């Protein structure tokens, strides 16, 4: 049976009527959870929630180095969808915490496949924002036959250009005050390669050195994540254990350029997902993952629906982003 794709959107569609915006679905608790072995040092924490036997979806958190949270369960209708979430290697409740051993994009893709087989799922909807969009795209390119739809936010293609924008020269011009706090732990002579300088400190054997670097690294992202300002900064960034895991893993991935074979790997292989239905929701004023990447993805993947939210930054909890994602998951249910 031929799969029908959503109609292509000829131009970005601004969400012009904020009063009609959709909100998150109700809170829902997992009905199952546990740890999944990987055959190596890692054990992956997972949750299953929503409707038993419902339409399957896997929800990928950001970072790398973030963790799942209850809000992530609320983008899909829990009365219709069977949602599966997991903490990626070294993250959240996965064990061991903050470990960089055997922690690569390809290992995470293998974990997604382990979870799919563990859950008895043939194909599923894949949802991800920021780094979650990177991982979702890499998974779909690697396993297109397992993906029924892709729902993506805050597109991050993990290119050298994007990394330099946020961690070397670009976003600093918009947030010079926050940038001063970001570079403060790094001596002037090392600031020509800030990711390298942070990587040395975040992998330092002294936990105190790691913690200081992690606090500054995490605060930089928290300060720039939303147009609503510092009050939108995730509270977990204030927790030392979370900040260390987040910063160590994120910097590890970025210093290794996502473990991709070449710069621009995702767009160079995008033809493998050209017939998968997709939705892209992007904040116009996203400083963490600027609109250019989403625009490039849309041009390379013309069948994907594309929506710019004109009053949003990077955070998934901004009202216009919530609205676009909830409408996308509702539309994906009918596939």
Secondary structure as UniProt FT lines:
FT   HELIX           18..20
FT   STRAND          32..37
FT   STRAND          43..50
FT   TURN            52..53
FT   STRAND          55..60
FT   TURN            63..65
FT   HELIX           70..74
FT   TURN            78..80
FT   STRAND          81..86
FT   TURN            89..90
FT   TURN            92..93
FT   TURN            97..98
FT   TURN            101..102
FT   HELIX           105..118
FT   TURN            119..120
FT   STRAND          124..129
FT   HELIX           131..142
FT   HELIX           144..146
FT   STRAND          147..153
FT   HELIX           160..167
FT   HELIX           171..173
FT   HELIX           176..183
FT   TURN            184..185
FT   HELIX           188..190
FT   TURN            191..192
FT   HELIX           194..202
FT   HELIX           207..224
FT   TURN            227..228
FT   HELIX           230..232
FT   HELIX           235..238
FT   HELIX           240..255
FT   HELIX           257..259
FT   TURN            263..264
FT   HELIX           265..268
FT   HELIX           270..273
FT   TURN            274..275
FT   STRAND          277..283
FT   TURN            284..285
FT   HELIX           291..300
FT   TURN            302..303
FT   STRAND          305..309
FT   TURN            310..311
FT   TURN            316..317
FT   HELIX           319..333
//
